[in-house]
């Protein structure tokens, strides 16, 4: 039986947590792509923001969405999906550069 070789750096620290974190991030990214495709297939409208968002601006966007949209909304990072074309249009007018 072959022994499993652990990934370590020169000091002997294990990279297992980094590997687990990367695998979780990859799984989350794949899930998000599948969800985007499903929503688009159901007629939802996608808006991609093309600028870097700070934490403060992110909170402002979330507050704006909560108070100014009427339909359902899904987002991941800078990608927003709206089931209402009007919500997507208003969001684009407000937040696109």
Secondary structure, DSSP 8 states (H G I E B T S, - for coil): -------B-TT--B-HHHHHHHHHHHHHHHHHHHHHHHHHHTT-EEEE--S---HHHHHHHHHHHHHH--S-EEEETTEEEES-HHHHHHHHHHH--
